[in-house]
Amino acid sequence: MCESLPSPATLKTFSRSQPFFRTLLVSRSRTPLAMNLLLASFSRLKCLRVLDLSHLWNIESLAPQIGHIKHLRYLNLRNTGIASLPKFVYKQLNLQTLVLSYNEKFTLLPSSIENLKHLRYLDLSNTGITILPESICSLTDLRTLKLKSPKLKMLPKCMRNMRSLRHVEMYPDHAKLTGMPVGIGELTSFQTLSLFVVSPTREFAGIQELGRLHQLKGLLMIKGLRHVPHQNDAQQANLMSKNLSELYLLWSGDGVDVDSSQEINSKEVLEGLQPHANVQKLWIEGYPGVIFPSWVGSSTALPTLTSLTLNDMPNLEGWSSEHLLPSRLKALRIGKCPKLTLPTLPSSIEKLTVERCNDPTLSSVENLPHLSFLEVFGFDEIETLREVPLGNHTSLETLYIMNFRKLKSLSNNLENLTTLANLRIVGCGELDSISEGLQNLASLQDFRLCALPKLKSLSLQALTALQILELNTCRILDVSVVEFQHLVALRELKLRKLPQLTSLPEGIRNVTTLENLEIWSCRSMTKLPEWLQHLPALVSLKIQDCHADLHKRCEKDNGEYWPKISHLRVYNEIAF
């Protein structure tokens, strides 16, 4: 394997023995001369079976010399910048593996792909391909087809002929795919089908075609459940027979809101989609019903469930019966379910996200001794964190408080969170001071404040373990009096969208540990202080979208400040 192309002298030595080479792996190129010498040698590589040119950005197109290799079985062109393949590639009749991923300029797979009859593995992920040629269905030996390409609009109609196909990988959030080809259910060897899109028209496969795919395992996302009319159709998908570990059920998935009239049969449809008991991760989104069937998140139906997400369900109020969540549940996310009253949460939960549910005081977060991650947002009526039961969470490491529009005070409710390492406060429009509540956060390492329009004062003197600090869109905060000098462990400081900032605060000059400084969209700042060049640990300076005078002074070679900052990695860009 060549991690970089060898020197010309090494290549000459290599050429003496090259007729017997079976494998050649090259990951990057440094000199055009070495590349040309290597290409010239291809015509003599009669026995080559494996050729890996991945990450050779400078090749863009394949050299014709590669056409002399007649017995190639593996060709990897990942991330090479190629826009098309020359005709001789499609004459490599022994080729079994072809990797074309991460070539955004590659937009068209020609019909001559059908010539590669022995192809077993084809990777077209993250290319510019929108439509696959129907001739690809002639590849009857193909086992794996990777299509993680955000631009793909349609699968080939004759896909049912690809009888050997076992794995088709697609992005679960594949927004442009509108349906599945009719007959896909005949591919009974399928083990991986990461996405199934239900269409309202008969030109595409119905959800019933999933029923015969008994060997499916791993992850499956079903989009467009709004187009499933009856419980019987859902039952025919036969999810209970599939050994899935992750199941995503999305009612919309095509950018169209679910109609309220679909509430009528949605519970029955969801009832018919009950999966195998081994599912570990369940995500339900856009469900229009009022009540869940009893299997959803049930400790009886899904005893091994460790992660549950319920998102965007404006009508949901709860379950159809007394409900206990699985005792193994580790992660729970409830988002945009304003009428949902949560059941008692199991003490096993370690990660919890709650957004706009029917729990105005967030009482559901109490009594979770193993909770390490808590994200709460959209609770507009809470004015002080004293209302939120946080005091018992002695294992909490990450806390995100977002979009509490009436929050005025953190209170001292954070003081017991001695293990807290990450804290973000975002979009709290009435919060004007952050001083109380931070005194005992001796473990806090990452602190980010964003979109706090009334914040005037900030006390940081107790945060001696802090390594990352971000101040973002705090437009009236007096940054000049913030006690940066107490941040004895600070490595990274981000100052963003602070129009009041005209110069760097003096306290920063005493932060001897600072390695990375980012100044972004601080458009009143025109100068840098003299002391900046003397910060002993500083290695990176990023200035983006600030005052034009500051950018001019930091220009490479010509700027007034360049002699003082040239020893740093400088990113200096103005976009507006």
C-alpha positions, -999 to +999 in steps of 0.1 A: +000+000+000+012+035-009+000+061+016+015+087-008+029+082-042+065+070-041+095+088-055+105+084-092+134+062-080+112+039-060+088+037-090+116+025-112+124-003-087+087-010-085+084-014-123+109-043-124+086-065-104+052-050-114+040-077-138+033-100-109+015-074-087-020-083-077-029-053-055-021-016-057-035+008-031-027+045-034-043+070-011-029+104-022-006+120-047+020+147-041+038+152-074+025+152-110+057+134-120+052+105-097+016+103-108+026+101-145+052+074-138+026+054-120+000+057-148+026+048-174+032+015-156-004+003-157+000-013-191+025-037-176+003-047-146-010-078-163-019-097-131-034-068-112-067-077-095-072-048-070-067-011-078-075+015-052-071+052-062-093+066-035-087+102-024-065+110-054-082+144-060-060+154-089-069+126-113-105+138-123-105+112-151-090+078-155-059+074-176-063+052-207-034+030-196-057+015-170-076+000-199-048-024-204-056-042-172-078-071-182-084-090-150-094-063-126-118-074-099-118-044-075-118-007-085-121+020-059-124+056-072-139+071-040-134+108-036-112+113-068-132+141-084-141+121-115-171+132-135-175+101-157-159+067-164-142+060-197-157+032-219-129+007-210-141+005-174-173-011-187-153-037-205-137-050-173-158-081-175-142-096-143-150-066-122-168-076-089-165-044-069-169-008-081-167+022-057-176+056-070-188+073-038-181+109-029-177+121-065-203+149-067-195+156-104-205+120-113-241+126-125-248+098-150-244+061-149-245+049-185-266+020-197-233+001-205-231-007-168-250-038-178-218-052-193-203-058-158-222-091-154-200-103-124-204-071-104-214-079-068-208-046-050-216-011-064-213+020-043-228+052-057-232+071-024-229+109-024-226+112-061-247+136-083-268+107-098-305+114-099-318+084-119-304+049-124-305+034-158-329+005-162-300-016-176-286-019-141-313-045-135-292-068-158-267-072-130-281-104-116-251-111-095-252-078-076-254-083-039-249-048-025-261-015-039-252+016-019-273+046-029-268+071-001-271+100-025-293+130-016-301+137-052-315+103-062-352+106-073-361+072-085-351+035-083-352+014-115-386+000-123-373-035-131-355-039-098-375-071-092-351-088-117-321-083-094-326-116-076-293-117-059-297-083-042-293-085-005-284-050+006-297-016-006-285+013+015-302+047+013-303+078+034-332+075+058-340+112+051-340+107+013-364+135+006-365+133-032-374+096-035-412+094-041-418+056-041-405+021-044-406+000-076-435-024-080-423-060-074-396-051-049-413-076-025-401-104-048-365-098-038-368-122-009-331-123-002-331-087+010-314-083+044-309-045+043-334-020+030-329+011+050-358+031+034-393+023+021-414+052+008-451+047+005-467+064-025-503+074-031-502+061-067-503+026-081-473+031-102-452+024-071-452-005-046-476-005-017-465-012+018-478-048+015-447-056-006-426-055+026-445-086+038-424-111+019-390-096+030-387-118+060-349-116+062-348-078+067-327-067+097-309-037+111-325-003+103-358+003+084-375+037+079-410+038+064-421+072+051-455+083+038-476+063+061-504+088+055-509+069+022-517+036+040-555+035+040-563+005+062-550-016+091-550-047+069-525-030+045-502-022+075-505-058+088-495-072+055-461-054+059-456-081+086-431-061+106-434-085+135-415-112+114-385-090+108-356-089+132-351-052+130-330-033+156-342+002+145-376+012+132-386+047+120-423+053+112-431+086+095-466+097+085-455+124+062-420+122+047-428+140+015-429+176+028-467+176+031-485+181+064-507+152+075-544+160+070-565+160+102-590+136+085-564+109+087-569+107+125-597+083+119-577+052+109-542+062+120-544+043+153-555+011+135-527+016+109-501+020+137-516-010+155-509-031+123-473-019+123-463-035+155-427-047+151-407-077+164-400-076+201-362-072+195-365-036+183-341-015+203-347+019+188-382+033+178-389+066+162-425+077+154-431+111+137-461+129+124-487+105+138-520+123+136-540+102+161-551+111+196-543+078+213-514+053+208-520+016+205-508-002+235-476-017+219-459+016+214-431+019+239-446-010+259-424-030+283-444-061+273-444-057+235-409-042+233-389-054+263-355-046+248-363-011+237-335+013+247-344+044+226-378+060+219-386+092+200-421+107+196-420+138+174-445+162+159-478+149+171-502+178+178-532+156+187-516+129+208-528+127+244-515+094+255-519+056+254-551+035+251-544+017+284-523+019+316-487+022+303-453+013+316-423+022+295-396-005+292-372-008+322-342-009+298-351+025+282-320+047+281-330+075+257-364+093+254-372+122+231-406+139+232-409+167+207-439+189+197-465+169+214-483+197+233-512+175+245-492+145+256-492+137+293-462+115+299-464+082+318-441+076+347-406+075+334-384+045+342-354+052+364-331+037+337-333+068+315-299+084+308-308+108+280-340+129+279-352+155+255-385+172+261-400+199+238-435+214+242-454+186+259-481+187+285-458+190+315-457+228+323-434+223+353-412+196+338-421+173+367-413+143+345-376+149+348-376+143+386-364+110+401-341+099+372-309+090+391-290+079+360-298+110+339-266+123+322-281+143+293-311+167+295-324+189+268-355+210+274-370+236+252-402+254+243-416+258+278-429+293+275-445+296+309-415+289+331-400+321+346-373+307+369-354+274+369-365+271+405-397+256+391-378+228+374-367+198+396-330+196+388-315+193+422-315+155+424-295+149+392-261+143+406-250+124+374-261+151+349-232+160+325-251+179+297-279+204+301-295+224+272-321+250+281-336+264+249-365+287+240-378+295+274-394+328+264-403+340+299-373+327+318-359+355+339-336+337+363-316+306+366-319+308+404-297+286+425-312+254+411-280+245+392-258+245+423-261+208+430-251+198+394-215+193+404-209+168+375-222+192+348-197+195+320-218+210+292-243+239+295-261+257+267-287+284+272-304+295+240-333+317+230-344+328+265-356+363+256-362+377+292-330+364+308-310+395+318-284+382+342-264+350+346-246+351+379-265+330+405-265+292+400-230+289+385-210+290+417-207+252+422-202+242+386-166+232+391-168+205+364-182+228+336-160+226+305-182+238+277-205+269+282-225+284+253-249+314+254-269+322+223-298+345+214-302+362+248-313+397+237-317+411+272-286+396+288-266+424+305-243+407+330-224+375+332-203+361+360-178+334+352-153+336+381-163+302+395-158+283+362-122+274+367-125+242+346-141+259+316-124+250+283-149+263+257-169+295+259-193+309+232-210+342+234-234+345+205-261+371+198-261+387+232-264+422+218-264+443+250-241+422+271-212+443+284-184+420+273-157+443+284-164+436+321-167+398+318-141+382+341-121+362+314-090+363+336-106+337+360-109+312+332-076+295+339-083+264+317-100+282+287-088+268+253-114+281+229-133+314+228-160+322+203-174+358+201-203+358+176-228+385+165-218+410+192-224+444+175-215+462+207-180+448+208-154+473+195-123+457+209-112+425+226-118+427+264-086+433+284-093+402+306-085+379+277-048+389+278-045+370+310-059+337+296-026+320+290-042+287+280-062+302+250-055+282+218-084+292+195-100+326+191-130+331+168-145+366+161-175+363+139-199+390+127-187+416+153-191+444+129-181+473+151-146+458+158-120+475+137-088+467+156-069+440+174-050+447+206-012+447+207-011+420+234-028+394+212+005+384+196+019+376+231-008+350+241+016+320+246-008+292+237-027+309+208-024+289+176-056+298+156-074+331+148-106+331+129-121+365+118-153+363+097-178+390+086-165+417+108-157+453+100-140+457+066-111+477+083-103+447+106-102+423+076-079+446+057-055+450+086-053+411+089-047+405+051-020+380+045+014+396+037+000+431+031-021+438+062-009+460+091-014+432+116+001+404+095+036+406+110+020+402+144-003+372+136+016+354+108+027+328+133-009+317+138-033+297+116-054+327+103-088+324+087-098+359+074-129+361+053-157+386+047-188+374+030-213+402+032 
